[in-house]
């Protein structure tokens, strides 16, 4: 199992969702954990921890 950390500094959910969807194409997803947080300057951010396995052909 592999893990990928994806974050979105702009907190734009459309861009964040698009980035996650592009990453998970062709992978077996084990789990995805989402968490809202704040950056160092207090700006809201989103991050996702994606646990996956590569698809073997």
N, C-alpha and C positions, 0 to 999 in steps of 0.2 A: 504494500500500500504506500502511496505517495501523498504528500500534502502540499497544497498551494495556498498561499496567503494572497488575497486580492483586496485592494482597498480603493476607495474613491474619495479623493480630497475635496471634490466639488460638492459631494453629497447630492448629486443628480442621479436619481434612481434609474432613469432610462439608460444613461451611460453605464452605470454600474451593472444593471441587468444585462445589457448587451455584452459587456466584457466577460461576465460569468458565462453567458450562453455560448459565446465564441470559444472560451476555454474548454468547456465540458464536452464539446462535440467530439465524438469518437472515443470517449473514455467511459469506463464503468464507474459510476459515482457511488461511493460508499455512504457519504454523508456530507452535508453542507451546514455549517454553523454561521449564523449572521449575528453581528453585534454593532449597534450604534456606539460611537465614542466621540471624543473631541480631540482635535489636534493640539499641538503645543501652544498655538496661539488662540485656543478656545473655539476654533471653527468646527462645526459638526462634521463628522466623517462617518462613513460606513465601511465595514470590512467583513469579509467572508473567509472562512477557513474551509477549503474544499479538500475532502479526502477522496482519493480516486485510485483506480488501477488502469494501467494502459491496456488497450484492447489488443490482443495478439491475433494476428491474421494467419 
